[in-house]
Amino acid sequence: MAKDSYLVGLIGAGIGPSLSPALHEREADRQGLRYLYRLIDLDTLGVGPEAVGDLVRAARDLGFDGLNITHPCKQLVIEHLDALAPQAEALGAVNTVVFEGGRAVGHNTDVTGFAASFARGLPDAPLERVVQVGAGGAGAAVAHAMLTLGAERVTLVDALRDRAASLAGALNRHFGEGRVAVGTPDRLAQLLAQADGVVHATPTGMAAHPGLPFSAELLHPGLWVAEVVYRPLETELLRAAREVGCAALDGGGMAVFQAVDAFRLFTGREPDSARMLADIAEMGGVVESSAG
């Protein structure tokens, strides 16, 4: 018999503005569930990302049903879990932990979340040459999604070259040699000039990390721009991209579709993605106006 009461949470840094609690709780309310979604903010607790293992154990001991995991813990959390779903294992990144019979099982709903959002928001985008800025936890999921969607060649650009090279190697083993390359930040202008589109997958532009991930002068009308950050929904990068005339995709769809998949994992119930997309559009507007 399905439960009707759930306690879940989000572990990450600077997550005060997160819309995940409201996204999950609104949908749960519509389904007649008692559903409490707690923020477990490393900054508020005054601890570093290495505390994620202790926090996961504490949540399990306190009777949580599951956790979402975000920056900067998506990779660090893995060693503290009992098992991984195949996609999380392939990625080396976890954004959802489900407690099942005393075990902590890691999943990744970022991949499916981004793929669903991209297919919906930029359905006709050319995918011959894609540049991705950022090769961390979110970056691994997004690059995996882009290749699944049919990107012919993805070039990863990250401030940490070894991280980009490691991810490229793993993706090439999975999808076939030559699909993923590594570029250095100093080559970004040349790469973007020749690219069909750019995916941004770093925390830059978040409420806690304002700014642009690269110079707006590198944008041109022939480029589509996809953003992973969703708080605020309109980042400085998206604003600059739209001013130049780029087709642009905000991070709201990814946030919703990964939440849809996480909600299903936590509860075993099917959420209504259309209602949740309407929720984030409404809440995103509130976040933007209050920040403005």
N, C-alpha and C positions, 0 to 999 in steps of 0.2 A: 504494500500500500504506500502511495506517494506521501511524503511529508508535506505539511503546509506551513512550516516555520523554518527559516534559514538564517544563519549568521555567516556573513562573508566579509572580506576586507581587501584592501589594496596596500601593498608595501612599495614604497618608493621615496624619492627625495623631492621636496618642493611640490607636493601633490595637493596642497590646499585648494587650488582652483579646479581640481578634477571634477568632471561631470559624470564619472562612472557611478558614484552613489545614487545620484538622481536617476540616471538611465536605468539602472537595475531596479531601484525601488519603485519607480513609476510603473514599470511593466509588471512587477510583482503585485502591486496594488490592483492593477486591472485584472490580474488572474486570481485575486482573492487570497494571496499568500501573505503571511507575516515574514518580512524580509528586511533584515538590518545589514547595511553595508557600511563598514567602518574604515576610515582612513588611518593607516599606520605610517606616519610620516617620519622618516629618518631625521630630517632637520628639526622637527618639533621634539623628537626624543633625544636629540643631541648625540646620535650614534652614527657610525659610518656604515657603508654598504656591507662590510664584512659581518655585520650583526644579523644579516638576513636569515642565517641558519637558526639562530636563537629565536628570532621572531616567528619563523615558521613552526618551530617546535612548540613555542608558547601558544600559538593560535590553535594548533592541533590539540594540545592538552586542555585548552579552555573550551573546546567543543565547537570550534568553527567548522563549517561545512567545506569551505574552500577559500582561496585567496587569488587575487590578481597580483601580478608582479610587474613593476615597470622600472624605468631608468632610476638608478644604475645597477639593478640587481638581476636582470634577466639571465645573465650567464653565471653569475656567482651563486645563484640559488641551486644550481643543478646538483652540486656535490652533497647537498643536504636533503635530497629526495630519495625515495625508495624505488621509484620506477619512472620511466619516461614513455610517453606515447611516441610512435614512430616518427612523426613529423618534428616533434621537439628534439628528439635524438639526432635526426638528420641535420637540424639547424644549429644545435648547440645553444639553444636559447628557449627559455620558458616564460610565458606570461600568465599562465593559469595553473594553479595547483588545486587538485581535488583530494580531499581526505576521504579515503575509502577503507573502512575496517581497520583503522589505526595506521594505515599507510598513506604516505604523501606521494601522489602521482602527478608528474608535470606534463602539461600540454602547451601547445602554441596555437592560439587563435588569431595571431597577427597575420599569418600567411593568408588564411582564408578570408580574413577581414579586409586586408588590403586588396586582394584579388577581386572580391565582390564589389568593393567600392570603385576600383579602377574600371572594371567592365561596365559598371553602371554610369560612371561619371565621364569617362573618356573612351567611349566604345569604339570610335574610329581612329584612335591615335596610332600613328605609324610607330613601329617598334623595331626598326632595323638597328639603330644605334641609340642606346640609352646610357646616359651618365647617371650614376647614383652617388650622391655626397653623403657619406656616413656608412660605416661598416660594423657598427656595434650590434646590440641585441635586436633593436628594431630593424636595422639595416639588413641583418641576415634574413629576417622574415620577408622584408620587402623585395630583396633581390631574388629570393626563392619564388615569390609570387610573380615577379616580372618575367622570369624565365618560364614559369608554368603558363603564363598568359601568351607566350610565344615570342618574347624579345630575342632577337637574333644574336645581339652582342651587348653585354652590359659591362661598362667600365666603372670600377669602384674607385672612389677618391676619398681618402680618409687622412686625417692629420697623423694617424699612426699607421705607417706603411705596412708594418708587420701584420697588423690586424686585418687590413685590406687583403694582403697576400694570402693569409690563412683562410679567410672566407672565400676568396677566389678559387683557391685550391680545392676546397670542399665542394663548392658549387660545380666546378668543372668535372670533378669525379662523379657527381650525381647526374649532371645534365649533358655531359660530353665536353671533351677538351676544346678549348678555343671560344667557348660561349662567354666566358668572363675574363676580363683583363683588369689590370691595376694601373691607375694613373696617379700622378703626384699633384698636389694642390697648385704647384706653379704651372702646370699644363692645363688647368681648368679652362682658361679662355679659349685655347685651341680646341679642346674637346667639345665644349659647348657650341662653338661655331659650326662644328660638323655634326652635331647630334640632332636626333628627332625630338628628344625630350630629356628632362632631368627630374629625378626623384630626390627629394630632400629628406634625409633620415637621420638628422642629428637633433639634439634638444634646442638648438638655436632658434629663437622665435617664440619659445614657450614663455608664459607669464614670468617664470623665474629666470629665464635666459633670453632677454630681449635682444633684438638685432637681426642682422642678415648673415646667412652662412657664407655668402660670397658677394662680390660687388654686383649691384643691380645693372651695371654697365655691360655685364656679360650676357644679359638676357636679350633675345631678339624675337620678332613676331613668329618665326618659323618653328619656335620651340614650344612644346607643351611642358607644363610644370606641375608636378604632383607633390603635395605636402603631406608629411606624416603628423606633424604637430596639429593639434586641434583646439588648444586653448591658448590664445584666442583662435576662433575659427579663421579669421582673416589675419594671417601673419604679415610681417613687413615684406617677406619674399613674395607672397601671393599678391599683395597690393601692388608691388613693383611689377610683377609679371603681367597683371591685368592692365596696368598703365601702358605697357609696351605693346600689348595686343596678343599675349600668349593665351592659349587655352589653358585653364588652370583648374586644379582639383584640390579642394581643401581636405584636411584630415578628419573631418566629421564622419564621413562614410566609413572609413576604416575603424574609427572609434565605435561606431554603432555596430558594424558587422562582427567585430571581434567580441563586443559585448553580447551580441546575440548568441554567438557560439559558446561563450563562457557561461551565460545564463543557462543554456541547455545542459552544459556539463555539470553545473552546480545542482540543478533542480530536476533534470530529466524531462522538463516540460518545453514545449515549443513556443518561443517568444514571437511577437509580431514585429518584424523588422520595419514595416512601413510606419507603424505607430512610433517606434523608437527613432526613426529618421526625423519624424515631425518633432519629437521631443528635443533632439539635439539642435535642430534649426531654431526652435523657440528659445532654448537655453543659451545657445551660442549668441543670439541677438542680445540677450540680457547681459551676458558676460562682456560683449563688446561695448555696449552703451555704458555699463558701469565703469569700465576701464577708461572710456574716452574722456 
